[in-house]
Amino acid sequence: MTRRRAVNVCSACHKRKTRCDLDTTQAPCSRCSELGEICVLRTRKAYSARGRRVGRSITSSSDEEHSATHGRSSVPHIDQAQIVAAAITQPGRQAVPLFVGEGGYGDILDATGKVDHRHFVVPGEAEKPLAPEDLAFLRVKGCFALPAESGELIKAYFQYVHPSFPVLDGPSFLQEYASSGLNKINLLLIWSMFSISASYLPIQSRRATKKVCVQRAKLLFDLTHESDKIVLIQSALLLSFWFIDAEDIKQSWYWSGIAFGIAQTLGLHRALDVGLPQSSMREQILWRNIWRCCMFRDVWLSYGMGRPLRINATNCTRSELPFSENHVQGIAFDGVDLYTPAEATGFMKMWQVLVGVGTTLRAILSLGQNRSSAQTKSSGIQICPQSDWEQTPLLTIVSRQLRLHQNAALSALYRSSDDREKLGAVAADTTSVIYACLDDGTTDYVAPTTIPLVVPAMLVQLKMLKSTELKLRKQGESTLELYFRFLTAIEDNYTAASTMKRLFAAAQNFIFRSDSGTIHEDQLASIPSPLVSFLSSQQLEYDHFQGFDN
């Protein structure tokens, strides 16, 4: 029986002329692991179809004649992976992915001949031991002492965070957790996960708990020599949900920027190509979801904080992998599935809708004041019937968050087209979601991104306070009171809720004190700075409010 030839082999095994099992083990292969050698995928020479049909029996002279006829060069093949690997100054045994773009360092590859791909697997930098004083400092700061509620925090993360922000490979993570606990899971990733999942536990001080988790994650991020760039991206994205102080630069905008930068150095914004043949479909889905999470955070932070988009979508040439339920299938904790089959299917569909809403909002923000063009984007934001999702408590919680995102995007659209009637209808739907949360007592499960999502609806109510009709003024006042109740219910968890409540209370107070909505100059001095331009111009524009999430 003819032995099947391996599709992928490493350069070391090829040179030794020994069989390589890189196809099954992934880098490093068994032989390189045994000998302690660097395992780098060998890039094969691209042969023409005709050349393969000729077979091995052709003579050297016929090769030369064939090459001359078809203009083929006799220059020996260059292993471009070895050139890329030269960038690693002190290579270790662990293979890592590396992306070389067009231009810059990529020009060096282009000079060697045709570049078939831009993603490579090369030996990573050798691990550097942590300095004794840094190790001692991390220990004193409690970075190695995980909380007693670690299991509950892990469970809460996959129940309430993962369905609408699948930045982790959930099934693989929980399988590792089931077999080894937290012993083999990256500490930086653990603390980053806890910094957001603590929002959903009924503990005495969730805000203080999250602050401790964030502080420990920051220390690990800064002091340890973390070589796994995927972990760095995942941790930075999770830390970007933290907000505590407007003067602290190391929060949402800071951490999201780090995540975007590392993701682009790995080439997550580009389609994976033949440079990574050993990557599994699960890995490709994870990388695709991580990049979708980057795009998600970029557009919603830009929207909520009134800042420019930082990811240029025209530079992203990812091939669209179909949405898959892989990230929500097999999610089991202590041997019990966390999602029903209906929930897994619903979460996958909602994630797909959420990504589409973000894409549409990105187009709206990019179009700016081009109202006629922006109006054509409404088809990308369709509010799904509640009956499609709300079948279980988990689906209800996640579907409400989806509706808030849809309504916020529609508010941006109708504001750009100055369609006040539709803007009011969207605000009414947002109000119904907030009322439902208060009515069924699910405010403990509100996501950290909620605060900036309700600001447009609150501004519609604030504008009603200036109406000449008593009925509209009363309606605006009573609806704002509903939102104040909602913000009060979640302010022990989210600092941004307290900030937004104070801002709107100040705006309401000065509108009541003004004469026909006009604020006197002597009153402006005591108004919080984000409201000065807003009130003095009498323009109830929500881009004067900074949206925070923590």
DADA-V824689 format. One record per residue. N is the residue number from 0. RES is the residue in three letters. OMEGA is omega in radians with two decimals (NA if undefined). Layout:
N_RES_OMEGA + N_RES_OMEGA
//
This chain:
0_MET_-3.11 + 1_THR_3.14 + 2_ARG_-3.11 + 3_ARG_-3.11 + 4_ARG_-3.13 + 5_ALA_3.13 + 6_VAL_-3.10 + 7_ASN_3.09 + 8_VAL_3.11 + 9_CYS_-3.10 + 10_SER_-3.09 + 11_ALA_3.13 + 12_CYS_3.11 + 13_HIS_3.13 + 14_LYS_3.13 + 15_ARG_-3.07 + 16_LYS_3.08 + 17_THR_-3.11 + 18_ARG_-3.09 + 19_CYS_3.13 + 20_ASP_-3.12 + 21_LEU_3.14 + 22_ASP_-3.05 + 23_THR_-3.07 + 24_THR_-2.94 + 25_GLN_-3.06 + 26_ALA_-0.07 + 27_PRO_3.10 + 28_CYS_-3.06 + 29_SER_-3.10 + 30_ARG_3.12 + 31_CYS_3.09 + 32_SER_-3.12 + 33_GLU_-3.08 + 34_LEU_3.14 + 35_GLY_-3.11 + 36_GLU_3.12 + 37_ILE_-3.09 + 38_CYS_-3.13 + 39_VAL_3.14 + 40_LEU_3.09 + 41_ARG_3.10 + 42_THR_-3.10 + 43_ARG_3.06 + 44_LYS_-3.13 + 45_ALA_3.12 + 46_TYR_3.11 + 47_SER_3.13 + 48_ALA_-3.14 + 49_ARG_-3.14 + 50_GLY_3.13 + 51_ARG_3.14 + 52_ARG_-3.13 + 53_VAL_3.07 + 54_GLY_-3.02 + 55_ARG_-3.03 + 56_SER_-3.12 + 57_ILE_-3.10 + 58_THR_3.13 + 59_SER_-3.12 + 60_SER_3.12 + 61_SER_3.06 + 62_ASP_-3.10 + 63_GLU_3.13 + 64_GLU_3.13 + 65_HIS_-3.13 + 66_SER_-3.13 + 67_ALA_-3.11 + 68_THR_-3.06 + 69_HIS_3.06 + 70_GLY_-3.12 + 71_ARG_-3.12 + 72_SER_3.08 + 73_SER_3.13 + 74_VAL_-3.12 + 75_PRO_-3.12 + 76_HIS_3.13 + 77_ILE_3.09 + 78_ASP_-3.06 + 79_GLN_3.09 + 80_ALA_3.12 + 81_GLN_3.09 + 82_ILE_3.13 + 83_VAL_-3.12 + 84_ALA_3.13 + 85_ALA_3.11 + 86_ALA_-3.14 + 87_ILE_-3.04 + 88_THR_3.14 + 89_GLN_-3.07 + 90_PRO_3.07 + 91_GLY_-3.08 + 92_ARG_-3.08 + 93_GLN_3.09 + 94_ALA_-3.11 + 95_VAL_3.07 + 96_PRO_3.13 + 97_LEU_-3.11 + 98_PHE_3.08 + 99_VAL_-3.09 + 100_GLY_3.06 + 101_GLU_-3.09 + 102_GLY_-3.14 + 103_GLY_3.10 + 104_TYR_3.13 + 105_GLY_3.11 + 106_ASP_3.13 + 107_ILE_3.09 + 108_LEU_-3.12 + 109_ASP_-3.12 + 110_ALA_-3.11 + 111_THR_-3.11 + 112_GLY_-3.12 + 113_LYS_3.12 + 114_VAL_-3.07 + 115_ASP_-3.13 + 116_HIS_-3.07 + 117_ARG_3.08 + 118_HIS_-3.13 + 119_PHE_2.98 + 120_VAL_-3.08 + 121_VAL_3.06 + 122_PRO_3.13 + 123_GLY_3.09 + 124_GLU_3.11 + 125_ALA_-3.13 + 126_GLU_3.13 + 127_LYS_3.12 + 128_PRO_3.13 + 129_LEU_3.12 + 130_ALA_-3.10 + 131_PRO_-3.12 + 132_GLU_3.09 + 133_ASP_3.11 + 134_LEU_3.12 + 135_ALA_-3.14 + 136_PHE_3.12 + 137_LEU_3.12 + 138_ARG_3.12 + 139_VAL_-3.12 + 140_LYS_3.05 + 141_GLY_-3.09 + 142_CYS_-3.12 + 143_PHE_-3.12 + 144_ALA_-3.12 + 145_LEU_-3.08 + 146_PRO_3.11 + 147_ALA_-3.12 + 148_GLU_-3.05 + 149_SER_-3.14 + 150_GLY_3.13 + 151_GLU_3.13 + 152_LEU_3.09 + 153_ILE_-3.13 + 154_LYS_-3.14 + 155_ALA_3.13 + 156_TYR_-3.07 + 157_PHE_3.06 + 158_GLN_-2.94 + 159_TYR_-3.11 + 160_VAL_-3.01 + 161_HIS_-3.08 + 162_PRO_-3.10 + 163_SER_3.08 + 164_PHE_-3.02 + 165_PRO_-3.11 + 166_VAL_3.11 + 167_LEU_2.93 + 168_ASP_-3.02 + 169_GLY_-3.12 + 170_PRO_-3.14 + 171_SER_3.13 + 172_PHE_-3.07 + 173_LEU_3.04 + 174_GLN_3.09 + 175_GLU_3.13 + 176_TYR_-3.14 + 177_ALA_-3.08 + 178_SER_-3.03 + 179_SER_-3.08 + 180_GLY_3.14 + 181_LEU_-3.05 + 182_ASN_-3.07 + 183_LYS_-3.13 + 184_ILE_-3.07 + 185_ASN_-3.10 + 186_LEU_3.12 + 187_LEU_3.14 + 188_LEU_-3.13 + 189_ILE_-3.11 + 190_TRP_3.11 + 191_SER_3.09 + 192_MET_-3.12 + 193_PHE_-3.09 + 194_SER_3.10 + 195_ILE_-3.13 + 196_SER_3.08 + 197_ALA_3.11 + 198_SER_-3.00 + 199_TYR_3.12 + 200_LEU_3.11 + 201_PRO_3.13 + 202_ILE_-2.97 + 203_GLN_-3.13 + 204_SER_-3.11 + 205_ARG_-3.13 + 206_ARG_3.13 + 207_ALA_3.11 + 208_THR_3.13 + 209_LYS_-3.14 + 210_LYS_3.11 + 211_VAL_3.14 + 212_CYS_3.14 + 213_VAL_-3.14 + 214_GLN_-3.13 + 215_ARG_3.08 + 216_ALA_3.11 + 217_LYS_3.14 + 218_LEU_3.13 + 219_LEU_3.13 + 220_PHE_-3.05 + 221_ASP_-2.97 + 222_LEU_-3.10 + 223_THR_-3.14 + 224_HIS_-3.09 + 225_GLU_-3.10 + 226_SER_-3.12 + 227_ASP_-3.06 + 228_LYS_3.08 + 229_ILE_3.08 + 230_VAL_3.12 + 231_LEU_3.12 + 232_ILE_-3.11 + 233_GLN_-3.10 + 234_SER_-3.13 + 235_ALA_3.11 + 236_LEU_3.12 + 237_LEU_3.11 + 238_LEU_-3.12 + 239_SER_3.09 + 240_PHE_-3.07 + 241_TRP_3.00 + 242_PHE_3.12 + 243_ILE_-3.02 + 244_ASP_-3.12 + 245_ALA_-3.14 + 246_GLU_-3.12 + 247_ASP_-3.08 + 248_ILE_-3.08 + 249_LYS_3.05 + 250_GLN_-2.89 + 251_SER_-3.06 + 252_TRP_-3.12 + 253_TYR_-3.04 + 254_TRP_3.11 + 255_SER_3.10 + 256_GLY_3.09 + 257_ILE_-3.13 + 258_ALA_-3.12 + 259_PHE_-3.10 + 260_GLY_-3.14 + 261_ILE_-3.14 + 262_ALA_-3.14 + 263_GLN_3.06 + 264_THR_3.06 + 265_LEU_-3.13 + 266_GLY_3.13 + 267_LEU_3.12 + 268_HIS_3.11 + 269_ARG_3.13 + 270_ALA_3.05 + 271_LEU_-3.08 + 272_ASP_-3.04 + 273_VAL_3.10 + 274_GLY_3.14 + 275_LEU_-3.07 + 276_PRO_-3.09 + 277_GLN_3.11 + 278_SER_-3.12 + 279_SER_3.09 + 280_MET_3.10 + 281_ARG_3.11 + 282_GLU_-3.14 + 283_GLN_3.09 + 284_ILE_3.11 + 285_LEU_-3.13 + 286_TRP_3.11 + 287_ARG_3.14 + 288_ASN_3.11 + 289_ILE_3.14 + 290_TRP_3.07 + 291_ARG_3.08 + 292_CYS_3.08 + 293_CYS_3.13 + 294_MET_3.12 + 295_PHE_-3.11 + 296_ARG_-3.12 + 297_ASP_-3.04 + 298_VAL_-3.10 + 299_TRP_3.02 + 300_LEU_3.08 + 301_SER_3.13 + 302_TYR_-3.04 + 303_GLY_-3.06 + 304_MET_3.11 + 305_GLY_-3.11 + 306_ARG_-3.08 + 307_PRO_2.97 + 308_LEU_-3.11 + 309_ARG_3.09 + 310_ILE_3.12 + 311_ASN_-3.05 + 312_ALA_-3.12 + 313_THR_3.10 + 314_ASN_-3.10 + 315_CYS_-3.10 + 316_THR_-3.14 + 317_ARG_2.97 + 318_SER_-3.03 + 319_GLU_2.99 + 320_LEU_3.11 + 321_PRO_3.10 + 322_PHE_-3.05 + 323_SER_3.09 + 324_GLU_-3.09 + 325_ASN_-3.06 + 326_HIS_3.12 + 327_VAL_3.08 + 328_GLN_3.13 + 329_GLY_3.09 + 330_ILE_-3.10 + 331_ALA_3.12 + 332_PHE_-3.06 + 333_ASP_3.08 + 334_GLY_-3.12 + 335_VAL_3.12 + 336_ASP_3.14 + 337_LEU_-3.14 + 338_TYR_2.96 + 339_THR_3.07 + 340_PRO_3.13 + 341_ALA_3.12 + 342_GLU_3.13 + 343_ALA_3.11 + 344_THR_3.13 + 345_GLY_3.13 + 346_PHE_3.12 + 347_MET_-3.13 + 348_LYS_-3.14 + 349_MET_3.08 + 350_TRP_3.11 + 351_GLN_3.12 + 352_VAL_-3.12 + 353_LEU_3.09 + 354_VAL_3.12 + 355_GLY_3.10 + 356_VAL_3.11 + 357_GLY_3.11 + 358_THR_3.12 + 359_THR_3.11 + 360_LEU_3.11 + 361_ARG_3.11 + 362_ALA_3.13 + 363_ILE_-3.13 + 364_LEU_3.14 + 365_SER_-3.13 + 366_LEU_3.09 + 367_GLY_-3.05 + 368_GLN_3.09 + 369_ASN_-2.94 + 370_ARG_-3.10 + 371_SER_3.11 + 372_SER_-3.12 + 373_ALA_-3.09 + 374_GLN_-3.12 + 375_THR_-3.07 + 376_LYS_-3.06 + 377_SER_-3.13 + 378_SER_3.13 + 379_GLY_-3.13 + 380_ILE_-3.14 + 381_GLN_3.11 + 382_ILE_-3.11 + 383_CYS_3.09 + 384_PRO_-3.11 + 385_GLN_-3.11 + 386_SER_3.14 + 387_ASP_-3.01 + 388_TRP_-2.86 + 389_GLU_3.13 + 390_GLN_3.11 + 391_THR_3.11 + 392_PRO_3.14 + 393_LEU_3.12 + 394_LEU_3.12 + 395_THR_-3.11 + 396_ILE_-3.09 + 397_VAL_-3.12 + 398_SER_3.08 + 399_ARG_3.09 + 400_GLN_3.08 + 401_LEU_3.14 + 402_ARG_3.11 + 403_LEU_3.08 + 404_HIS_3.13 + 405_GLN_-3.13 + 406_ASN_3.12 + 407_ALA_3.11 + 408_ALA_3.09 + 409_LEU_3.09 + 410_SER_3.09 + 411_ALA_-3.14 + 412_LEU_-3.06 + 413_TYR_3.04 + 414_ARG_-3.14 + 415_SER_3.13 + 416_SER_3.10 + 417_ASP_3.12 + 418_ASP_-3.02 + 419_ARG_-3.14 + 420_GLU_3.13 + 421_LYS_3.09 + 422_LEU_3.10 + 423_GLY_3.13 + 424_ALA_3.11 + 425_VAL_3.11 + 426_ALA_3.13 + 427_ALA_3.13 + 428_ASP_3.07 + 429_THR_3.11 + 430_THR_3.13 + 431_SER_3.08 + 432_VAL_3.13 + 433_ILE_3.12 + 434_TYR_-3.13 + 435_ALA_3.11 + 436_CYS_3.12 + 437_LEU_-3.05 + 438_ASP_-3.10 + 439_ASP_3.03 + 440_GLY_-3.13 + 441_THR_3.13 + 442_THR_3.09 + 443_ASP_-3.09 + 444_TYR_3.10 + 445_VAL_-3.10 + 446_ALA_-3.12 + 447_PRO_-3.13 + 448_THR_-3.01 + 449_THR_-2.99 + 450_ILE_3.13 + 451_PRO_-3.12 + 452_LEU_-3.13 + 453_VAL_-3.10 + 454_VAL_-3.14 + 455_PRO_3.13 + 456_ALA_3.11 + 457_MET_3.14 + 458_LEU_3.06 + 459_VAL_3.12 + 460_GLN_3.14 + 461_LEU_3.13 + 462_LYS_3.13 + 463_MET_3.12 + 464_LEU_-3.12 + 465_LYS_-3.12 + 466_SER_3.08 + 467_THR_3.14 + 468_GLU_-3.11 + 469_LEU_-3.11 + 470_LYS_-3.14 + 471_LEU_3.12 + 472_ARG_3.13 + 473_LYS_3.12 + 474_GLN_3.11 + 475_GLY_-3.13 + 476_GLU_-3.11 + 477_SER_3.13 + 478_THR_3.07 + 479_LEU_3.10 + 480_GLU_3.07 + 481_LEU_3.12 + 482_TYR_3.09 + 483_PHE_3.07 + 484_ARG_3.14 + 485_PHE_-3.14 + 486_LEU_3.09 + 487_THR_-3.11 + 488_ALA_-3.07 + 489_ILE_-3.05 + 490_GLU_3.05 + 491_ASP_3.13 + 492_ASN_-3.05 + 493_TYR_3.11 + 494_THR_-3.10 + 495_ALA_3.12 + 496_ALA_3.10 + 497_SER_3.14 + 498_THR_-3.10 + 499_MET_3.11 + 500_LYS_3.13 + 501_ARG_-3.13 + 502_LEU_-3.12 + 503_PHE_3.08 + 504_ALA_3.10 + 505_ALA_3.12 + 506_ALA_3.13 + 507_GLN_-3.12 + 508_ASN_-3.10 + 509_PHE_3.04 + 510_ILE_3.10 + 511_PHE_-3.08 + 512_ARG_-3.06 + 513_SER_3.05 + 514_ASP_-3.12 + 515_SER_3.08 + 516_GLY_-3.12 + 517_THR_3.13 + 518_ILE_3.12 + 519_HIS_-3.07 + 520_GLU_-3.10 + 521_ASP_3.11 + 522_GLN_-3.06 + 523_LEU_-3.05 + 524_ALA_-3.08 + 525_SER_3.14 + 526_ILE_3.06 + 527_PRO_-2.99 + 528_SER_-3.14 + 529_PRO_-3.09 + 530_LEU_-3.02 + 531_VAL_-3.13 + 532_SER_-3.09 + 533_PHE_-3.07 + 534_LEU_-3.08 + 535_SER_3.11 + 536_SER_-3.10 + 537_GLN_3.08 + 538_GLN_3.14 + 539_LEU_-3.10 + 540_GLU_-3.05 + 541_TYR_3.10 + 542_ASP_3.02 + 543_HIS_3.13 + 544_PHE_3.06 + 545_GLN_3.12 + 546_GLY_-3.12 + 547_PHE_2.92 + 548_ASP_-3.13 + 549_ASN_NA
//
